[in-house]
Amino acid sequence: MNRFNGSKAIFYASLIFYAMITILPFIWAFSAFFKPLEEILIGGLSFIPKQATLDNYNQFFIEQPSFVR
């Protein structure tokens, strides 16, 4: 039977840490899509918008359709 040694634990912990660091900007960008501009400009690292809005969706896909192309 294989034993789970300390080097494997450090390896898997570092992989989990790297995955969290890598995924964090995508999660923040997705949450920023639903924030009003004022809340984005305030800064900080809040993932849940205080007041969700679809104004950014409207601006991104409707008012600037050439950006998607």
CHARMM internal coordinates of N, CA and C (Angstrom, degrees):
IC EDIT
DIST 1 N 1 CA 1.4198
DIST 1 CA 1 C 1.5360
ANGL 1 N 1 CA 1 C 109.29
DIST 1 C 2 N 1.3324
ANGL 1 CA 1 C 2 N 116.58
DIHE 1 N 1 CA 1 C 2 N 136.71
DIST 2 N 2 CA 1.4604
ANGL 1 C 2 N 2 CA 121.58
DIHE 1 CA 1 C 2 N 2 CA 179.10
DIST 2 CA 2 C 1.5161
ANGL 2 N 2 CA 2 C 110.62
DIHE 1 C 2 N 2 CA 2 C -75.63
DIST 2 C 3 N 1.3024
ANGL 2 CA 2 C 3 N 116.23
DIHE 2 N 2 CA 2 C 3 N 138.72
DIST 3 N 3 CA 1.4579
ANGL 2 C 3 N 3 CA 121.11
DIHE 2 CA 2 C 3 N 3 CA 176.55
DIST 3 CA 3 C 1.5181
ANGL 3 N 3 CA 3 C 108.65
DIHE 2 C 3 N 3 CA 3 C -100.58
DIST 3 C 4 N 1.2945
ANGL 3 CA 3 C 4 N 115.06
DIHE 3 N 3 CA 3 C 4 N 145.93
DIST 4 N 4 CA 1.4637
ANGL 3 C 4 N 4 CA 121.37
DIHE 3 CA 3 C 4 N 4 CA 178.41
DIST 4 CA 4 C 1.5135
ANGL 4 N 4 CA 4 C 107.54
DIHE 3 C 4 N 4 CA 4 C -90.23
DIST 4 C 5 N 1.3150
ANGL 4 CA 4 C 5 N 117.81
DIHE 4 N 4 CA 4 C 5 N 104.99
DIST 5 N 5 CA 1.4603
ANGL 4 C 5 N 5 CA 120.61
DIHE 4 CA 4 C 5 N 5 CA -175.71
DIST 5 CA 5 C 1.5343
ANGL 5 N 5 CA 5 C 111.48
DIHE 4 C 5 N 5 CA 5 C -95.50
DIST 5 C 6 N 1.3162
ANGL 5 CA 5 C 6 N 115.49
DIHE 5 N 5 CA 5 C 6 N 175.05
DIST 6 N 6 CA 1.4643
ANGL 5 C 6 N 6 CA 121.54
DIHE 5 CA 5 C 6 N 6 CA -175.95
DIST 6 CA 6 C 1.5114
ANGL 6 N 6 CA 6 C 114.18
DIHE 5 C 6 N 6 CA 6 C -64.49
DIST 6 C 7 N 1.3318
ANGL 6 CA 6 C 7 N 117.62
DIHE 6 N 6 CA 6 C 7 N -34.06
DIST 7 N 7 CA 1.4675
ANGL 6 C 7 N 7 CA 118.77
DIHE 6 CA 6 C 7 N 7 CA -178.52
DIST 7 CA 7 C 1.5246
ANGL 7 N 7 CA 7 C 110.86
DIHE 6 C 7 N 7 CA 7 C -68.05
DIST 7 C 8 N 1.3192
ANGL 7 CA 7 C 8 N 117.36
DIHE 7 N 7 CA 7 C 8 N -35.40
DIST 8 N 8 CA 1.4718
ANGL 7 C 8 N 8 CA 119.32
DIHE 7 CA 7 C 8 N 8 CA 176.02
DIST 8 CA 8 C 1.5235
ANGL 8 N 8 CA 8 C 110.60
DIHE 7 C 8 N 8 CA 8 C -67.49
DIST 8 C 9 N 1.3213
ANGL 8 CA 8 C 9 N 117.39
DIHE 8 N 8 CA 8 C 9 N -38.43
DIST 9 N 9 CA 1.4637
ANGL 8 C 9 N 9 CA 120.86
DIHE 8 CA 8 C 9 N 9 CA 178.97
DIST 9 CA 9 C 1.5210
ANGL 9 N 9 CA 9 C 110.62
DIHE 8 C 9 N 9 CA 9 C -62.62
DIST 9 C 10 N 1.3199
ANGL 9 CA 9 C 10 N 117.47
DIHE 9 N 9 CA 9 C 10 N -43.45
DIST 10 N 10 CA 1.4652
ANGL 9 C 10 N 10 CA 120.87
DIHE 9 CA 9 C 10 N 10 CA 178.19
DIST 10 CA 10 C 1.5197
ANGL 10 N 10 CA 10 C 110.65
DIHE 9 C 10 N 10 CA 10 C -65.40
DIST 10 C 11 N 1.3233
ANGL 10 CA 10 C 11 N 116.76
DIHE 10 N 10 CA 10 C 11 N -40.20
DIST 11 N 11 CA 1.4645
ANGL 10 C 11 N 11 CA 121.15
DIHE 10 CA 10 C 11 N 11 CA 178.74
DIST 11 CA 11 C 1.5299
ANGL 11 N 11 CA 11 C 111.01
DIHE 10 C 11 N 11 CA 11 C -61.40
DIST 11 C 12 N 1.3405
ANGL 11 CA 11 C 12 N 116.75
DIHE 11 N 11 CA 11 C 12 N -48.12
DIST 12 N 12 CA 1.4651
ANGL 11 C 12 N 12 CA 120.01
DIHE 11 CA 11 C 12 N 12 CA -178.85
DIST 12 CA 12 C 1.5285
ANGL 12 N 12 CA 12 C 111.48
DIHE 11 C 12 N 12 CA 12 C -69.61
DIST 12 C 13 N 1.3039
ANGL 12 CA 12 C 13 N 118.17
DIHE 12 N 12 CA 12 C 13 N -34.76
DIST 13 N 13 CA 1.4661
ANGL 12 C 13 N 13 CA 120.81
DIHE 12 CA 12 C 13 N 13 CA 176.41
DIST 13 CA 13 C 1.5247
ANGL 13 N 13 CA 13 C 110.54
DIHE 12 C 13 N 13 CA 13 C -64.64
DIST 13 C 14 N 1.3258
ANGL 13 CA 13 C 14 N 116.95
DIHE 13 N 13 CA 13 C 14 N -40.15
DIST 14 N 14 CA 1.4596
ANGL 13 C 14 N 14 CA 119.77
DIHE 13 CA 13 C 14 N 14 CA 178.17
DIST 14 CA 14 C 1.5278
ANGL 14 N 14 CA 14 C 111.26
DIHE 13 C 14 N 14 CA 14 C -68.62
DIST 14 C 15 N 1.3182
ANGL 14 CA 14 C 15 N 117.91
DIHE 14 N 14 CA 14 C 15 N -34.80
DIST 15 N 15 CA 1.4684
ANGL 14 C 15 N 15 CA 120.53
DIHE 14 CA 14 C 15 N 15 CA 175.92
DIST 15 CA 15 C 1.5230
ANGL 15 N 15 CA 15 C 111.51
DIHE 14 C 15 N 15 CA 15 C -65.25
DIST 15 C 16 N 1.3216
ANGL 15 CA 15 C 16 N 116.20
DIHE 15 N 15 CA 15 C 16 N -42.02
DIST 16 N 16 CA 1.4654
ANGL 15 C 16 N 16 CA 120.10
DIHE 15 CA 15 C 16 N 16 CA 178.51
DIST 16 CA 16 C 1.5249
ANGL 16 N 16 CA 16 C 110.24
DIHE 15 C 16 N 16 CA 16 C -65.13
DIST 16 C 17 N 1.3229
ANGL 16 CA 16 C 17 N 117.10
DIHE 16 N 16 CA 16 C 17 N -42.48
DIST 17 N 17 CA 1.4574
ANGL 16 C 17 N 17 CA 121.19
DIHE 16 CA 16 C 17 N 17 CA 177.92
DIST 17 CA 17 C 1.5282
ANGL 17 N 17 CA 17 C 110.91
DIHE 16 C 17 N 17 CA 17 C -61.46
DIST 17 C 18 N 1.3242
ANGL 17 CA 17 C 18 N 117.68
DIHE 17 N 17 CA 17 C 18 N -45.14
DIST 18 N 18 CA 1.4626
ANGL 17 C 18 N 18 CA 122.11
DIHE 17 CA 17 C 18 N 18 CA 178.77
DIST 18 CA 18 C 1.5270
ANGL 18 N 18 CA 18 C 111.00
DIHE 17 C 18 N 18 CA 18 C -62.84
DIST 18 C 19 N 1.3292
ANGL 18 CA 18 C 19 N 117.04
DIHE 18 N 18 CA 18 C 19 N -41.16
DIST 19 N 19 CA 1.4634
ANGL 18 C 19 N 19 CA 120.45
DIHE 18 CA 18 C 19 N 19 CA 179.31
DIST 19 CA 19 C 1.5266
ANGL 19 N 19 CA 19 C 110.78
DIHE 18 C 19 N 19 CA 19 C -63.80
DIST 19 C 20 N 1.3135
ANGL 19 CA 19 C 20 N 117.67
DIHE 19 N 19 CA 19 C 20 N -40.73
DIST 20 N 20 CA 1.4627
ANGL 19 C 20 N 20 CA 120.35
DIHE 19 CA 19 C 20 N 20 CA 179.07
DIST 20 CA 20 C 1.5244
ANGL 20 N 20 CA 20 C 111.03
DIHE 19 C 20 N 20 CA 20 C -66.00
DIST 20 C 21 N 1.3215
ANGL 20 CA 20 C 21 N 117.29
DIHE 20 N 20 CA 20 C 21 N -41.57
DIST 21 N 21 CA 1.4757
ANGL 20 C 21 N 21 CA 121.00
DIHE 20 CA 20 C 21 N 21 CA 178.99
DIST 21 CA 21 C 1.5283
ANGL 21 N 21 CA 21 C 110.17
DIHE 20 C 21 N 21 CA 21 C -65.72
DIST 21 C 22 N 1.3128
ANGL 21 CA 21 C 22 N 117.34
DIHE 21 N 21 CA 21 C 22 N -36.52
DIST 22 N 22 CA 1.4575
ANGL 21 C 22 N 22 CA 121.22
DIHE 21 CA 21 C 22 N 22 CA -178.56
DIST 22 CA 22 C 1.5210
ANGL 22 N 22 CA 22 C 112.29
DIHE 21 C 22 N 22 CA 22 C -73.78
DIST 22 C 23 N 1.2970
ANGL 22 CA 22 C 23 N 117.96
DIHE 22 N 22 CA 22 C 23 N -37.37
DIST 23 N 23 CA 1.4633
ANGL 22 C 23 N 23 CA 121.96
DIHE 22 CA 22 C 23 N 23 CA -175.38
DIST 23 CA 23 C 1.5226
ANGL 23 N 23 CA 23 C 112.11
DIHE 22 C 23 N 23 CA 23 C -83.05
DIST 23 C 24 N 1.3142
ANGL 23 CA 23 C 24 N 117.86
DIHE 23 N 23 CA 23 C 24 N -25.50
DIST 24 N 24 CA 1.4595
ANGL 23 C 24 N 24 CA 122.53
DIHE 23 CA 23 C 24 N 24 CA -176.33
DIST 24 CA 24 C 1.5328
ANGL 24 N 24 CA 24 C 113.92
DIHE 23 C 24 N 24 CA 24 C -53.72
DIST 24 C 25 N 1.3269
ANGL 24 CA 24 C 25 N 122.13
DIHE 24 N 24 CA 24 C 25 N -46.12
DIST 25 N 25 CA 1.4712
ANGL 24 C 25 N 25 CA 120.70
DIHE 24 CA 24 C 25 N 25 CA 178.92
DIST 25 CA 25 C 1.5336
ANGL 25 N 25 CA 25 C 113.30
DIHE 24 C 25 N 25 CA 25 C -62.55
DIST 25 C 26 N 1.3105
ANGL 25 CA 25 C 26 N 117.86
DIHE 25 N 25 CA 25 C 26 N -34.08
DIST 26 N 26 CA 1.4627
ANGL 25 C 26 N 26 CA 120.30
DIHE 25 CA 25 C 26 N 26 CA 178.36
DIST 26 CA 26 C 1.5236
ANGL 26 N 26 CA 26 C 111.18
DIHE 25 C 26 N 26 CA 26 C -68.96
DIST 26 C 27 N 1.3142
ANGL 26 CA 26 C 27 N 116.31
DIHE 26 N 26 CA 26 C 27 N -39.10
DIST 27 N 27 CA 1.4680
ANGL 26 C 27 N 27 CA 120.00
DIHE 26 CA 26 C 27 N 27 CA 177.78
DIST 27 CA 27 C 1.5228
ANGL 27 N 27 CA 27 C 109.77
DIHE 26 C 27 N 27 CA 27 C -66.29
DIST 27 C 28 N 1.3400
ANGL 27 CA 27 C 28 N 116.99
DIHE 27 N 27 CA 27 C 28 N -42.86
DIST 28 N 28 CA 1.4574
ANGL 27 C 28 N 28 CA 119.58
DIHE 27 CA 27 C 28 N 28 CA 179.46
DIST 28 CA 28 C 1.5375
ANGL 28 N 28 CA 28 C 110.62
DIHE 27 C 28 N 28 CA 28 C -64.26
DIST 28 C 29 N 1.3240
ANGL 28 CA 28 C 29 N 117.99
DIHE 28 N 28 CA 28 C 29 N -41.73
DIST 29 N 29 CA 1.4686
ANGL 28 C 29 N 29 CA 120.71
DIHE 28 CA 28 C 29 N 29 CA 179.78
DIST 29 CA 29 C 1.5188
ANGL 29 N 29 CA 29 C 111.06
DIHE 28 C 29 N 29 CA 29 C -63.70
DIST 29 C 30 N 1.3264
ANGL 29 CA 29 C 30 N 117.07
DIHE 29 N 29 CA 29 C 30 N -39.49
DIST 30 N 30 CA 1.4619
ANGL 29 C 30 N 30 CA 120.40
DIHE 29 CA 29 C 30 N 30 CA 178.36
DIST 30 CA 30 C 1.5252
ANGL 30 N 30 CA 30 C 110.70
DIHE 29 C 30 N 30 CA 30 C -64.82
DIST 30 C 31 N 1.3280
ANGL 30 CA 30 C 31 N 116.99
DIHE 30 N 30 CA 30 C 31 N -41.43
DIST 31 N 31 CA 1.4647
ANGL 30 C 31 N 31 CA 119.21
DIHE 30 CA 30 C 31 N 31 CA 179.42
DIST 31 CA 31 C 1.5260
ANGL 31 N 31 CA 31 C 110.87
DIHE 30 C 31 N 31 CA 31 C -70.88
DIST 31 C 32 N 1.3259
ANGL 31 CA 31 C 32 N 118.00
DIHE 31 N 31 CA 31 C 32 N -33.58
DIST 32 N 32 CA 1.4643
ANGL 31 C 32 N 32 CA 121.29
DIHE 31 CA 31 C 32 N 32 CA 178.93
DIST 32 CA 32 C 1.5207
ANGL 32 N 32 CA 32 C 111.14
DIHE 31 C 32 N 32 CA 32 C -66.90
DIST 32 C 33 N 1.3085
ANGL 32 CA 32 C 33 N 117.45
DIHE 32 N 32 CA 32 C 33 N -23.37
DIST 33 N 33 CA 1.4589
ANGL 32 C 33 N 33 CA 121.37
DIHE 32 CA 32 C 33 N 33 CA 178.61
DIST 33 CA 33 C 1.5274
ANGL 33 N 33 CA 33 C 110.63
DIHE 32 C 33 N 33 CA 33 C -63.24
DIST 33 C 34 N 1.3279
ANGL 33 CA 33 C 34 N 117.58
DIHE 33 N 33 CA 33 C 34 N -25.83
DIST 34 N 34 CA 1.4586
ANGL 33 C 34 N 34 CA 121.69
DIHE 33 CA 33 C 34 N 34 CA -177.60
DIST 34 CA 34 C 1.5248
ANGL 34 N 34 CA 34 C 112.95
DIHE 33 C 34 N 34 CA 34 C -103.77
DIST 34 C 35 N 1.3302
ANGL 34 CA 34 C 35 N 118.33
DIHE 34 N 34 CA 34 C 35 N 4.75
DIST 35 N 35 CA 1.4619
ANGL 34 C 35 N 35 CA 121.89
DIHE 34 CA 34 C 35 N 35 CA 179.69
DIST 35 CA 35 C 1.5190
ANGL 35 N 35 CA 35 C 109.81
DIHE 34 C 35 N 35 CA 35 C -95.29
DIST 35 C 36 N 1.3379
ANGL 35 CA 35 C 36 N 116.84
DIHE 35 N 35 CA 35 C 36 N 148.20
DIST 36 N 36 CA 1.4722
ANGL 35 C 36 N 36 CA 118.28
DIHE 35 CA 35 C 36 N 36 CA 170.53
DIST 36 CA 36 C 1.5264
ANGL 36 N 36 CA 36 C 110.00
DIHE 35 C 36 N 36 CA 36 C -70.18
DIST 36 C 37 N 1.3027
ANGL 36 CA 36 C 37 N 116.72
DIHE 36 N 36 CA 36 C 37 N 158.67
DIST 37 N 37 CA 1.4668
ANGL 36 C 37 N 37 CA 121.86
DIHE 36 CA 36 C 37 N 37 CA -175.33
DIST 37 CA 37 C 1.5269
ANGL 37 N 37 CA 37 C 112.24
DIHE 36 C 37 N 37 CA 37 C -58.86
DIST 37 C 38 N 1.3202
ANGL 37 CA 37 C 38 N 117.37
DIHE 37 N 37 CA 37 C 38 N -38.03
DIST 38 N 38 CA 1.4629
ANGL 37 C 38 N 38 CA 120.18
DIHE 37 CA 37 C 38 N 38 CA -179.19
DIST 38 CA 38 C 1.5266
ANGL 38 N 38 CA 38 C 111.00
DIHE 37 C 38 N 38 CA 38 C -61.79
DIST 38 C 39 N 1.3091
ANGL 38 CA 38 C 39 N 116.88
DIHE 38 N 38 CA 38 C 39 N -39.94
DIST 39 N 39 CA 1.4599
ANGL 38 C 39 N 39 CA 120.33
DIHE 38 CA 38 C 39 N 39 CA -179.93
DIST 39 CA 39 C 1.5342
ANGL 39 N 39 CA 39 C 111.63
DIHE 38 C 39 N 39 CA 39 C -69.04
DIST 39 C 40 N 1.3030
ANGL 39 CA 39 C 40 N 117.19
DIHE 39 N 39 CA 39 C 40 N -33.34
DIST 40 N 40 CA 1.4702
ANGL 39 C 40 N 40 CA 120.72
DIHE 39 CA 39 C 40 N 40 CA 177.59
DIST 40 CA 40 C 1.5267
ANGL 40 N 40 CA 40 C 109.83
DIHE 39 C 40 N 40 CA 40 C -68.75
DIST 40 C 41 N 1.3386
ANGL 40 CA 40 C 41 N 116.72
DIHE 40 N 40 CA 40 C 41 N -42.20
DIST 41 N 41 CA 1.4579
ANGL 40 C 41 N 41 CA 120.93
DIHE 40 CA 40 C 41 N 41 CA -176.89
DIST 41 CA 41 C 1.5239
ANGL 41 N 41 CA 41 C 112.71
DIHE 40 C 41 N 41 CA 41 C -70.97
DIST 41 C 42 N 1.3220
ANGL 41 CA 41 C 42 N 118.13
DIHE 41 N 41 CA 41 C 42 N -22.67
DIST 42 N 42 CA 1.4653
ANGL 41 C 42 N 42 CA 120.91
DIHE 41 CA 41 C 42 N 42 CA 177.23
DIST 42 CA 42 C 1.5196
ANGL 42 N 42 CA 42 C 109.70
DIHE 41 C 42 N 42 CA 42 C -62.74
DIST 42 C 43 N 1.3047
ANGL 42 CA 42 C 43 N 116.14
DIHE 42 N 42 CA 42 C 43 N -34.76
DIST 43 N 43 CA 1.4573
ANGL 42 C 43 N 43 CA 120.25
DIHE 42 CA 42 C 43 N 43 CA 179.34
DIST 43 CA 43 C 1.5188
ANGL 43 N 43 CA 43 C 110.96
DIHE 42 C 43 N 43 CA 43 C 94.90
DIST 43 C 44 N 1.2979
ANGL 43 CA 43 C 44 N 115.20
DIHE 43 N 43 CA 43 C 44 N -162.84
DIST 44 N 44 CA 1.4500
ANGL 43 C 44 N 44 CA 119.42
DIHE 43 CA 43 C 44 N 44 CA -178.21
DIST 44 CA 44 C 1.5186
ANGL 44 N 44 CA 44 C 110.37
DIHE 43 C 44 N 44 CA 44 C 90.55
DIST 44 C 45 N 1.2922
ANGL 44 CA 44 C 45 N 114.16
DIHE 44 N 44 CA 44 C 45 N 176.36
DIST 45 N 45 CA 1.4533
ANGL 44 C 45 N 45 CA 119.81
DIHE 44 CA 44 C 45 N 45 CA -176.85
DIST 45 CA 45 C 1.5215
ANGL 45 N 45 CA 45 C 109.97
DIHE 44 C 45 N 45 CA 45 C -124.02
DIST 45 C 46 N 1.3206
ANGL 45 CA 45 C 46 N 116.09
DIHE 45 N 45 CA 45 C 46 N 57.90
DIST 46 N 46 CA 1.4624
ANGL 45 C 46 N 46 CA 119.58
DIHE 45 CA 45 C 46 N 46 CA 177.07
DIST 46 CA 46 C 1.5252
ANGL 46 N 46 CA 46 C 108.43
DIHE 45 C 46 N 46 CA 46 C -95.38
DIST 46 C 47 N 1.3030
ANGL 46 CA 46 C 47 N 115.01
DIHE 46 N 46 CA 46 C 47 N 131.97
DIST 47 N 47 CA 1.4599
ANGL 46 C 47 N 47 CA 119.67
DIHE 46 CA 46 C 47 N 47 CA -178.03
DIST 47 CA 47 C 1.5262
ANGL 47 N 47 CA 47 C 112.52
DIHE 46 C 47 N 47 CA 47 C -94.51
DIST 47 C 48 N 1.2975
ANGL 47 CA 47 C 48 N 117.09
DIHE 47 N 47 CA 47 C 48 N -21.57
DIST 48 N 48 CA 1.4684
ANGL 47 C 48 N 48 CA 120.72
DIHE 47 CA 47 C 48 N 48 CA -178.98
DIST 48 CA 48 C 1.5237
ANGL 48 N 48 CA 48 C 107.77
DIHE 47 C 48 N 48 CA 48 C -104.64
DIST 48 C 49 N 1.3338
ANGL 48 CA 48 C 49 N 117.42
DIHE 48 N 48 CA 48 C 49 N 120.05
DIST 49 N 49 CA 1.4630
ANGL 48 C 49 N 49 CA 119.82
DIHE 48 CA 48 C 49 N 49 CA -179.16
DIST 49 CA 49 C 1.5278
ANGL 49 N 49 CA 49 C 110.92
DIHE 48 C 49 N 49 CA 49 C -66.97
DIST 49 C 50 N 1.3371
ANGL 49 CA 49 C 50 N 116.05
DIHE 49 N 49 CA 49 C 50 N 142.61
DIST 50 N 50 CA 1.4623
ANGL 49 C 50 N 50 CA 120.07
DIHE 49 CA 49 C 50 N 50 CA 177.22
DIST 50 CA 50 C 1.5181
ANGL 50 N 50 CA 50 C 110.28
DIHE 49 C 50 N 50 CA 50 C -71.67
DIST 50 C 51 N 1.3200
ANGL 50 CA 50 C 51 N 115.55
DIHE 50 N 50 CA 50 C 51 N -35.64
DIST 51 N 51 CA 1.4642
ANGL 50 C 51 N 51 CA 120.81
DIHE 50 CA 50 C 51 N 51 CA 178.31
DIST 51 CA 51 C 1.5295
ANGL 51 N 51 CA 51 C 107.34
DIHE 50 C 51 N 51 CA 51 C -138.00
DIST 51 C 52 N 1.3125
ANGL 51 CA 51 C 52 N 116.90
DIHE 51 N 51 CA 51 C 52 N 101.00
DIST 52 N 52 CA 1.4700
ANGL 51 C 52 N 52 CA 121.16
DIHE 51 CA 51 C 52 N 52 CA -177.13
DIST 52 CA 52 C 1.5270
ANGL 52 N 52 CA 52 C 109.87
DIHE 51 C 52 N 52 CA 52 C -71.18
DIST 52 C 53 N 1.3161
ANGL 52 CA 52 C 53 N 114.97
DIHE 52 N 52 CA 52 C 53 N 139.92
DIST 53 N 53 CA 1.4564
ANGL 52 C 53 N 53 CA 121.50
DIHE 52 CA 52 C 53 N 53 CA 179.14
DIST 53 CA 53 C 1.5205
ANGL 53 N 53 CA 53 C 109.34
DIHE 52 C 53 N 53 CA 53 C -145.41
DIST 53 C 54 N 1.3073
ANGL 53 CA 53 C 54 N 115.66
DIHE 53 N 53 CA 53 C 54 N 157.35
DIST 54 N 54 CA 1.4683
ANGL 53 C 54 N 54 CA 120.43
DIHE 53 CA 53 C 54 N 54 CA 177.08
DIST 54 CA 54 C 1.5220
ANGL 54 N 54 CA 54 C 111.66
DIHE 53 C 54 N 54 CA 54 C -109.03
DIST 54 C 55 N 1.3346
ANGL 54 CA 54 C 55 N 116.89
DIHE 54 N 54 CA 54 C 55 N 19.86
DIST 55 N 55 CA 1.4676
ANGL 54 C 55 N 55 CA 120.37
DIHE 54 CA 54 C 55 N 55 CA 179.28
DIST 55 CA 55 C 1.5246
ANGL 55 N 55 CA 55 C 111.73
DIHE 54 C 55 N 55 CA 55 C -63.20
DIST 55 C 56 N 1.3116
ANGL 55 CA 55 C 56 N 117.68
DIHE 55 N 55 CA 55 C 56 N -37.93
DIST 56 N 56 CA 1.4649
ANGL 55 C 56 N 56 CA 119.95
DIHE 55 CA 55 C 56 N 56 CA 178.58
DIST 56 CA 56 C 1.5221
ANGL 56 N 56 CA 56 C 110.87
DIHE 55 C 56 N 56 CA 56 C -65.66
DIST 56 C 57 N 1.3216
ANGL 56 CA 56 C 57 N 117.08
DIHE 56 N 56 CA 56 C 57 N -37.31
DIST 57 N 57 CA 1.4621
ANGL 56 C 57 N 57 CA 121.07
DIHE 56 CA 56 C 57 N 57 CA 176.01
DIST 57 CA 57 C 1.5288
ANGL 57 N 57 CA 57 C 109.73
DIHE 56 C 57 N 57 CA 57 C -61.11
DIST 57 C 58 N 1.3147
ANGL 57 CA 57 C 58 N 116.16
DIHE 57 N 57 CA 57 C 58 N -45.96
DIST 58 N 58 CA 1.4611
ANGL 57 C 58 N 58 CA 121.04
DIHE 57 CA 57 C 58 N 58 CA 179.48
DIST 58 CA 58 C 1.5240
ANGL 58 N 58 CA 58 C 110.69
DIHE 57 C 58 N 58 CA 58 C -60.38
DIST 58 C 59 N 1.3063
ANGL 58 CA 58 C 59 N 116.68
DIHE 58 N 58 CA 58 C 59 N -45.60
DIST 59 N 59 CA 1.4631
ANGL 58 C 59 N 59 CA 119.76
DIHE 58 CA 58 C 59 N 59 CA -178.95
DIST 59 CA 59 C 1.5256
ANGL 59 N 59 CA 59 C 111.83
DIHE 58 C 59 N 59 CA 59 C -67.64
DIST 59 C 60 N 1.3066
ANGL 59 CA 59 C 60 N 117.36
DIHE 59 N 59 CA 59 C 60 N -38.88
DIST 60 N 60 CA 1.4584
ANGL 59 C 60 N 60 CA 121.32
DIHE 59 CA 59 C 60 N 60 CA -175.94
DIST 60 CA 60 C 1.5289
ANGL 60 N 60 CA 60 C 112.41
DIHE 59 C 60 N 60 CA 60 C -71.65
DIST 60 C 61 N 1.3239
ANGL 60 CA 60 C 61 N 117.33
DIHE 60 N 60 CA 60 C 61 N -46.27
DIST 61 N 61 CA 1.4570
ANGL 60 C 61 N 61 CA 119.99
DIHE 60 CA 60 C 61 N 61 CA -173.57
DIST 61 CA 61 C 1.5228
ANGL 61 N 61 CA 61 C 114.17
DIHE 60 C 61 N 61 CA 61 C -97.50
DIST 61 C 62 N 1.3131
ANGL 61 CA 61 C 62 N 118.96
DIHE 61 N 61 CA 61 C 62 N -28.97
DIST 62 N 62 CA 1.4568
ANGL 61 C 62 N 62 CA 120.95
DIHE 61 CA 61 C 62 N 62 CA -174.25
DIST 62 CA 62 C 1.5295
ANGL 62 N 62 CA 62 C 111.36
DIHE 61 C 62 N 62 CA 62 C -98.44
DIST 62 C 63 N 1.3390
ANGL 62 CA 62 C 63 N 116.54
DIHE 62 N 62 CA 62 C 63 N -52.13
DIST 63 N 63 CA 1.4575
ANGL 62 C 63 N 63 CA 119.44
DIHE 62 CA 62 C 63 N 63 CA -175.66
DIST 63 CA 63 C 1.5361
ANGL 63 N 63 CA 63 C 112.99
DIHE 62 C 63 N 63 CA 63 C -78.25
DIST 63 C 64 N 1.3251
ANGL 63 CA 63 C 64 N 117.85
DIHE 63 N 63 CA 63 C 64 N -27.00
DIST 64 N 64 CA 1.4719
ANGL 63 C 64 N 64 CA 122.39
DIHE 63 CA 63 C 64 N 64 CA -179.74
DIST 64 CA 64 C 1.5295
ANGL 64 N 64 CA 64 C 110.65
DIHE 63 C 64 N 64 CA 64 C -124.45
DIST 64 C 65 N 1.3293
ANGL 64 CA 64 C 65 N 119.69
DIHE 64 N 64 CA 64 C 65 N 60.42
DIST 65 N 65 CA 1.4664
ANGL 64 C 65 N 65 CA 119.83
DIHE 64 CA 64 C 65 N 65 CA -176.14
DIST 65 CA 65 C 1.5343
ANGL 65 N 65 CA 65 C 113.22
DIHE 64 C 65 N 65 CA 65 C -65.60
DIST 65 C 66 N 1.3347
ANGL 65 CA 65 C 66 N 117.45
DIHE 65 N 65 CA 65 C 66 N -21.40
DIST 66 N 66 CA 1.4556
ANGL 65 C 66 N 66 CA 118.94
DIHE 65 CA 65 C 66 N 66 CA -179.97
DIST 66 CA 66 C 1.5296
ANGL 66 N 66 CA 66 C 111.59
DIHE 65 C 66 N 66 CA 66 C -69.50
DIST 66 C 67 N 1.3394
ANGL 66 CA 66 C 67 N 117.29
DIHE 66 N 66 CA 66 C 67 N -23.39
DIST 67 N 67 CA 1.4622
ANGL 66 C 67 N 67 CA 119.98
DIHE 66 CA 66 C 67 N 67 CA 178.44
DIST 67 CA 67 C 1.5238
ANGL 67 N 67 CA 67 C 110.88
DIHE 66 C 67 N 67 CA 67 C -65.16
DIST 67 C 68 N 1.2965
ANGL 67 CA 67 C 68 N 118.46
DIHE 67 N 67 CA 67 C 68 N -35.87
DIST 68 N 68 CA 1.4636
ANGL 67 C 68 N 68 CA 122.54
DIHE 67 CA 67 C 68 N 68 CA -179.66
DIST 68 CA 68 C 1.5254
ANGL 68 N 68 CA 68 C 109.88
DIHE 67 C 68 N 68 CA 68 C -68.36
DIST 68 C 69 N 1.3151
ANGL 68 CA 68 C 69 N 117.17
DIHE 68 N 68 CA 68 C 69 N -37.05
DIST 69 N 69 CA 1.4665
ANGL 68 C 69 N 69 CA 120.06
DIHE 68 CA 68 C 69 N 69 CA 179.58
DIST 69 CA 69 C 1.4919
ANGL 69 N 69 CA 69 C 109.55
DIHE 68 C 69 N 69 CA 69 C -67.82
END
COOR INIT
IC SEED 1 N 1 CA 1 C
IC BUILD
